[in-house]
Amino acid sequence: MSRVEKFNPLKGSSLTRERTEQKAKDQTQDSALSELTFDSVKEDAIRFGLATDLLYQMNAGKEASIYLALWKEHPIVLKAYRLYRSSHHLSAKSGFQGVASSKRSHLVLQMVENFAVVEYDLLMNCFRAGIHVPTPIGRVGNYLTMRFLGDNKQAAAKLKDVDLEHPELVFDQILDDYLIMYRDVHYVHGDLSKYNILWWQEQPWIIDVPQAYKVDTHCDMRHAESMLREDLRNVVLYFESYGIYRDAEQILQVFLDAYIPHNLRNYRESTGGEIIED
């Protein structure tokens, strides 16, 4: 049982929400939940004690919607996971096993809730490791709340939209934070770029971690290396616009020297020493 589920005082309530719980009929079909409405999200957020008010929707992706909410007078972010025309699907035969339970389930709702559990745990581990990420606040069912990065109700700017006064220091801060995420928290971000780093209080903040890949004894280390390489290239390319040039492959090697699961130390031998890129 995950930390989030174990200490979730509203666990029972979250599982009795009036939502359709569907079974996947086969592996090739997309699973869908009824699309969330602003009013239903607001009602749930207040009822579950995640927020005292919901102001407006900030962003919407395929699998989650982001809202600006309030906890009393303090702005926070509420993220609502959903499965609407998503590429995620359940196997009719084997179902789905989440991090919160050792039991397998065929309920789409439980799979959606698992996304929130995973993100909460990752953000909390990153926060405790000292990485600049939005601090997770609470989680009930498929809802997740976290610290709002911004002034009053004005969200912090993305890195792509700011003019840095000391870009080399910022570059080093991003690499330091990412190294901690990889070496100590054991995750590759998977989509790190100028679009998923915010600039607030003279610091870069890493956001959008749901696609992060866990690097452990059961992972595909070649896939992890490929994702890590792409992330580092994205960051290096951005800072080249400031006239700062770094070798992404050398940085990658620093990361890999810092951590590879013991049983995967020789993973490149399976490819004859070739570097694999997805």
N, C-alpha and C positions, 0 to 999 in steps of 0.2 A: 504494500500500500504506500502510495507516495505521501510526502510530507503534507501536501496541500489537502488531499482527501482526508487524511487522518485527523487534521486539526480544523476541518471545515465545519463550523457549527450549524450551517444551513444545508448540509449535504442532503438530508431527506427532502427538504423543500425543493432543492434544485432538480431533483429527479422526478418531481411530481408536477412540473410545469405543464401547462396545457399546450404541448407541442406534439406533433406527429412523430412517432418512432417507427421507422421503416426498416425492413429487412432487405438487404441487397439480394436480387434474384439471380445474378450471375456476375462473374468477374469483369465483364466487358461493359456492363451498363453503368452509367453515372448514377450516384445516389443523390437525392435531393430532399432538403427540408423546406418547409414553407418559408418564404422570404420574410425576414424580420421587418417590422414596421417601426417607425420612430416611437409611436405611442406604446407599442408592446415592450420595446427595449427600456423605455423610461419607466414603465410600470414595474418591470422586473428589477431594474437597478435599484429603485426605491424600496421595493418589497423585500429584496434580499439584503438590504443594508449596505449596498456597494456605493451609493451616491444619494444625495438629498435632492438633486435636480439634474436634468439632462437638458443642455442648452441647444446644441445643434450637431449635425453630422459633419465631421471634418474631412473624412476620406472614406472611400469604399473600394475594396478589392473583391476578388472572386470568392475568397473564403472568410473574409472578416470585414466588419465595418468599424470605423473609428469615430468616437463621439467626444465632444468636450462636455464634461460633466462637472458638477460641483459637489464637494463634501463640505456642507455648511457654506462658508464664503470662499473656500479655497478651490481653484480650478484643478481638475484632475482629468486624466484620459480614461475613457471606458472603451474597451475593445470587445466586440461581440462576434464570436466565431459562428460561422454558419456553413452549410454545405449546399450551395445552390449552383447547379450546373457545374459542379466541381470535377476535376480529374481524379480526385480521391474516390475510391470505391471499396466495397467490402466483398470478400469472397464468400459466396453462398455456402461453400464447404467448410472453410476454416475460420471464417469470421474475422474478428479483430481483437487483439490483446493490447490493452493500454498499459501505461506505467502505473496506474492506480490500482491495478488488480492483477492477480495471476490467472483469473478466469477469462475465457474468451467470450466475446459477445457478438451478436449480429445486429445490434441496435446502432443505427447511424448516429443518434444523439450522443451515445457514449463515446463514439469515435471523435465527434466534434468537441466534446468536453475534454478529451485527452489532449487536443491541440493546446487548449488553454492551460492545462496542467503542465505540459512540457515547457511552454513559454514562461510561465510563472517560475518554475524551478530554475530555468536557465538564467532568467533575469536576476533572480535572487542570488544564485551562485556567482554571477558576474559582479553584482553589487558588493557582495561580501568579499570578493577578491580585490576590490578597489578599482574596478573598471568603471568608466563614465558611461553608464546606461541609465535609462529611466527606472527609478526604483519601483518594484512591484508593490502594490498596496494590498489588494485582495483578489480573491477568485472564488466564484460560485458557478457551478455548471460550466457553460460555455462562455461566461463573462469574466473578463480580466480587467482590473483597474491598475493604473500606474501613475507615477509622478508626471505632471504636465511640465514640459520644458518650454518656458516662455515667460514673458512679462505680462502680468495681469491676465488677459484672455488672448493675447497676441502670441501665436506660436513662434518658437525659435526658427530662424532661417536655416535652410539646408546649406551644406558646405558649398554647393555649386553657385549659390546666390550671394556669397559674401566676398569681400576683398580683404584678405588677411594681411595684417601689419607685420607679423613675424611668422611667415609660412613654414620655415624650417623647424621652428619649435613645435608648431602644430603637427607637422609631419611626424616628428619624433614621438609626440604624445599619442597619436593614432597607432603607430607601430608598437609602442610600449603597451598600450591597452590591448591591442589585438594579440600580441605575444602572450600576455597573461591569459586571455580567453582561450588560446590554443594550448599553451603549456600547462596551465594550472586548472582551468575549468574543462579542458579537453573537448572543445568544440571549434569547428570551422564555421565562420559566419555564413558563407555561401552566397552572399549578395552584397558584399561591402563595396561601397563606391561613394562618390560625392553626393549621391542622391539619398543615401542611408546613413549619413553623418550630419548631425545638427550642430550649429554653432551658437553657444549660449554661455553667458558669463565668462567670456574669453576662454572657453574650453570646447573641444570637439566631443560630441556625445554620439555613441554608436546606438543605432536603433534598428528596428525590423529584423528580429532574430528568428522568426518561426521556421525558416528554411534551413537553419543551422544544422550541421552534420556532426554527430557525436563520434569522437575518435577514441575508440576503446579496443579491447582485444578481439571484438567481433566485427569491427568495421572493415570496409574495403579501403585499405590504405592508399591504393593508387587513386581511387576516387577522391579521397580526402586531400591528397597532394594536388590533384588537378584543381579542385575548388579553391584551395589555399593559394595556388599560383595565380588564378584568375582574380581573386580578391586583391592580392598584392599588386598585380599589374594595374588594376583599376586605380588604386591609390597612387602608385608611382606616376601613372599617366597624368592624373590631375595635377600633381605638384610640378610636373614639367612645364606647365603654363606659367609657373613662377620662376622658371630657370633653374629649378632644382632637379638634378639627375641622379637617380640611384639605380642600382642593378637589382631588378626584381628577383632574379635567380639567386643572387647572393643572400638577399633577405630571406627568401624561401629556405635556403640551406641553414640559416641561423635558426629558423623555426623548427626545422626537422631535427637539427642537432639537439635542440632543447627538449623535444619529446617525440617519441614514437613508441607505441605499445610494445612491450618486450617481445611478445610472440610474433610481431610483424616487422622486426628489425631488418629482416632480409627480404622484404616484400619485393624489391626490385629484381631479385634474382629470377623471379618467375617470368620476367620480360627480357631476360638477357641484359639487364642493366639499362634498358631503354627508359626514357622519361615518357610517361603516358599522359596525354592530354585528352580530356573528354571533348 
